[in-house]
Amino acid sequence: MINDTLLTAVEDELRRGPWRLRFADEVEARFEEDTQHQRSRSMVVAGLISAIIYCLFLINDHSFRPDTFTTALTLRVGVMLPFGLPILWWVYRGVSPAQRETLMASTVIVATVISCLIFAESTVPYSYLDVFSFGLILLVGNIVYSLRFNYACVSSAICIFIILLFVLSYDPMPPEAKRLAIFTIIAQALFTLVANYRFEQSERTSYLHVLKEKIRAGYYLKDNQELSRMSVTDPLTNLANRRQFDTVFPVRWQEATDKGLCLGLVVIDIDHFKAYNDYYGHPQGDECLRQVATAMQANSRDADLVVRFGGEEFVVLIANASPEAAKPAAERIRHNVEALEIPNHGVSAQSVVTVSVGVAVLYPKVSLAPAELLSQADEALYEAKRQGRNRVWVASAIDSSSGDSAIDGLSVSA
Ligand SMILES: Nc1nc2c(ncn2[C@@H]2O[C@H](COP(=O)(O)OP(=O)(O)OP(=O)(O)O)[C@@H](O)[C@H]2O)c(=O)[nH]1
């Protein structure tokens, strides 16, 4: 259900076109949740690289304008690093998206202020040429950090304003150079903002497509799991169906053979069910099958496989079943069905729905086929019916090595 709403929201966003840089709240929250870890880390890496390069500009300060080297050293290493590094640590540890963008944008603005202070302090000829390198700071914020577009716009505007203040008030710089510098800085800001916008746009569009495919893949997986479940389940009773039995039985047989364990099979058939159907009708017959199935399931262990074998016939496959344990288990099932007291007036006014049960238990051997156990249990069931129904008949004392399936039965009547 949650995914349905999300899928609709994602499809709405894709329909709306890629020009918007903010999704509807639900999708935006998901976008941030999915991307913020990676984004914070890549911003921190970008911040560290930028900090190193920013400090390397001291080489330029030293050779180009030695009169302000001490100031440059103090500001770049003594102010910029103590300001920037804790911010990077903070972002690395995880902050809200707005804090992350604001903090990273603040490093861009502070770097601009520091660069302007160093520039303004120097009086050496051509020091003003340094202004042309300020565009690199914009490049860091808008491209290297890739600040979200609105933060990039605001920080670029603030940086340009600061640069304007310093450039316009710096007397040694010729007016033509000021004009060119300001024009260049503004153009760099615009170019990098265009690139920033396109980065964010394509990041968001790709994210929507990936998210849509992920949600759909989730549906396919769920559908497949549901189909697999349905293919091995009886729709009327929700018990395992014959197909599941055919898959599980040989596996349990092999396990029992390998471990030398006993395997038990209980075959259950509702008595006079035709009469029930004829009297109450087919839908009521279905309801009766459901109740009997529930009673059988409730009286079996989790490890046992309870199967609707077909029609009104059921099977319980009992792993690691000793002959002594299988008989009471079968008797419990018979008793509990009878205890449901589902009337069967199709037989007589006093009759209730009962079951006949055939039980077979043996130690599987390589020389035996699994069908052997099934046929012994079937024969026991036939005997239970023949003996008058509503009883358990155990096919016992079977010499599995000879394959002798003679029934040395024991009847347990109600
Ligand atoms: N309602 C309903 N009836 C079913 C379903 N599958 C099989 N049956 C009915 O089960 C009845 C089985 O009848 P029989 O095989 O003659 O057996 P019986 O009447 O139970 O007699 P005994 O087994 O000898 O006690 C038939 O009437 C089938 O139509 C089902 O899915 N729903």
PDBQT file of the ligand as one rigid body, heavy atoms in Angstrom, charges set to zero:
ROOT
HETATM    1  N1  LIG A 501     -18.178 -29.935  -1.612  1.00  0.00    +0.000 N 
HETATM    2  C1  LIG A 501     -17.197 -30.581  -2.171  1.00  0.00    +0.000 A 
HETATM    3  N2  LIG A 501     -17.309 -31.895  -2.414  1.00  0.00    +0.000 NA
HETATM    4  C2  LIG A 501     -16.275 -32.560  -2.961  1.00  0.00    +0.000 A 
HETATM    5  C3  LIG A 501     -15.083 -31.923  -3.305  1.00  0.00    +0.000 A 
HETATM    6  N3  LIG A 501     -14.240 -32.867  -3.825  1.00  0.00    +0.000 NA
HETATM    7  C4  LIG A 501     -14.898 -34.032  -3.820  1.00  0.00    +0.000 A 
HETATM    8  N4  LIG A 501     -16.128 -33.874  -3.294  1.00  0.00    +0.000 N 
HETATM    9  C5  LIG A 501     -17.185 -34.851  -3.089  1.00  0.00    +0.000 C 
HETATM   10  O1  LIG A 501     -16.775 -35.854  -2.208  1.00  0.00    +0.000 OA
HETATM   11  C6  LIG A 501     -17.622 -36.972  -2.432  1.00  0.00    +0.000 C 
HETATM   12  C7  LIG A 501     -16.806 -38.212  -2.307  1.00  0.00    +0.000 C 
HETATM   13  O2  LIG A 501     -17.704 -39.283  -2.362  1.00  0.00    +0.000 OA
HETATM   14  P1  LIG A 501     -17.251 -40.800  -2.338  1.00  0.00    +0.000 P 
HETATM   15  O3  LIG A 501     -15.901 -40.956  -3.011  1.00  0.00    +0.000 OA
HETATM   16  O4  LIG A 501     -18.382 -41.584  -2.943  1.00  0.00    +0.000 OA
HETATM   17  O5  LIG A 501     -17.033 -41.148  -0.869  1.00  0.00    +0.000 OA
HETATM   18  P2  LIG A 501     -17.980 -41.031   0.396  1.00  0.00    +0.000 P 
HETATM   19  O6  LIG A 501     -19.358 -40.627   0.059  1.00  0.00    +0.000 OA
HETATM   20  O7  LIG A 501     -17.281 -40.113   1.337  1.00  0.00    +0.000 OA
HETATM   21  O8  LIG A 501     -17.975 -42.468   0.931  1.00  0.00    +0.000 OA
HETATM   22  P3  LIG A 501     -16.892 -43.193   1.785  1.00  0.00    +0.000 P 
HETATM   23  O9  LIG A 501     -15.574 -42.520   1.488  1.00  0.00    +0.000 OA
HETATM   24  O10 LIG A 501     -16.888 -44.591   1.352  1.00  0.00    +0.000 OA
HETATM   25  O11 LIG A 501     -17.278 -43.015   3.220  1.00  0.00    +0.000 OA
HETATM   26  C8  LIG A 501     -18.250 -36.799  -3.815  1.00  0.00    +0.000 C 
HETATM   27  O12 LIG A 501     -19.615 -36.477  -3.679  1.00  0.00    +0.000 OA
HETATM   28  C9  LIG A 501     -17.534 -35.584  -4.375  1.00  0.00    +0.000 C 
HETATM   29  O13 LIG A 501     -18.375 -34.784  -5.187  1.00  0.00    +0.000 OA
HETATM   30  C10 LIG A 501     -14.978 -30.521  -3.056  1.00  0.00    +0.000 A 
HETATM   31  O14 LIG A 501     -14.001 -29.878  -3.327  1.00  0.00    +0.000 OA
HETATM   32  N5  LIG A 501     -16.045 -29.893  -2.481  1.00  0.00    +0.000 N 
ENDROOT
TORSDOF 0
